[in-house]
Amino acid sequence: MAAAPGTVGVVGGGRMGAGIAQSFATAGSAVVVVESGEEAAAAALERVATGLRRAAERGRLEEPAERVLARVTTVTAVEDLPADADLVVEAVPEDPALKARLLAAVEKAVGESTVLATNTSSLSVTELGTALARPERFLGMHFFNPVPASALVELVVAGRTAGDTVRTALEWVRALGKKDVVVRDSPGFASSRLGVALGLEAIRMVEEGVAEPEAIDAAMSLGYKHPMGPLRLTDLVGLDVRLAIAEYLHGTLGERFAPPELLREKVARGELGRKTGRGFYTWED
């Protein structure tokens, strides 16, 4: 089996960042999570701890959760990342300027051999790489939510990503026990482009009164064997996240990705899906 990277930095300790940190720590890596302040850092560590406890309860850990958690530490500035990190994954919100600024700061903090990756689900990896002095060491590593349980990592090869960077990333994905797909950098890659197209059409069907969300989702899960329907998935991803991706794809790929008005209205009302308790479904803890 391929070896996991010895030391991994994760910039951003939200749901995705914590899941990435948990996955690498479980594979044996020492993980350093960067968050903006002590309170946010403590919350990120607690997300990892909660994820590990749940994994242990389901029999998915080969060692005690406390031992895995001991491999995870937090810092409050990218400048405090280990200079000898093998990999640093940026996992902050889908804001191109924020991502580019943080990636450039990370590059200055780590060594020349460190691989940098972005967890973006749709933004141009090539454009983000223009902020870097060594774009050949940079690629997209698109993890899926929830990261520990998801089987897939989409590797996105930017215009100047070196072949050995891709090969190393492939080894790391396999060390996590996950499957890889390798795609050329293009708007939405493969997963988001297809997933958003299906999700937006499902929202239009609700908007037009074709069927209720439950019926649309059942048609796809029962008829096409999807693990869950596109509207339930939209609730899990977050309606605000889906809207941001749709707006980006609309601007780059054209009218077929124009966000439905119903999606805009729900986001404006704060109906963002599971994280707010209401989206196309009502969610209770």
Secondary structure as GFF3:
##gff-version 3
##sequence-region A 1 285
A	DSSP	beta_strand	7	11	.	.	.	ID=ss1
A	DSSP	alpha_helix	15	26	.	.	.	ID=ss2
A	DSSP	beta_strand	30	34	.	.	.	ID=ss3
A	DSSP	alpha_helix	38	57	.	.	.	ID=ss4
A	DSSP	alpha_helix	65	69	.	.	.	ID=ss5
A	DSSP	beta_strand	72	75	.	.	.	ID=ss6
A	DSSP	three_ten_helix	78	80	.	.	.	ID=ss7
A	DSSP	beta_strand	87	90	.	.	.	ID=ss8
A	DSSP	alpha_helix	96	109	.	.	.	ID=ss9
A	DSSP	beta_strand	115	118	.	.	.	ID=ss10
A	DSSP	alpha_helix	125	129	.	.	.	ID=ss11
A	DSSP	three_ten_helix	135	137	.	.	.	ID=ss12
A	DSSP	beta_strand	138	143	.	.	.	ID=ss13
A	DSSP	beta_strand	152	157	.	.	.	ID=ss14
A	DSSP	alpha_helix	163	175	.	.	.	ID=ss15
A	DSSP	beta_strand	179	184	.	.	.	ID=ss16
A	DSSP	alpha_helix	191	207	.	.	.	ID=ss17
A	DSSP	alpha_helix	213	223	.	.	.	ID=ss18
A	DSSP	alpha_helix	230	237	.	.	.	ID=ss19
A	DSSP	alpha_helix	239	253	.	.	.	ID=ss20
A	DSSP	three_ten_helix	255	257	.	.	.	ID=ss21
A	DSSP	alpha_helix	261	268	.	.	.	ID=ss22
A	DSSP	three_ten_helix	274	276	.	.	.	ID=ss23
###
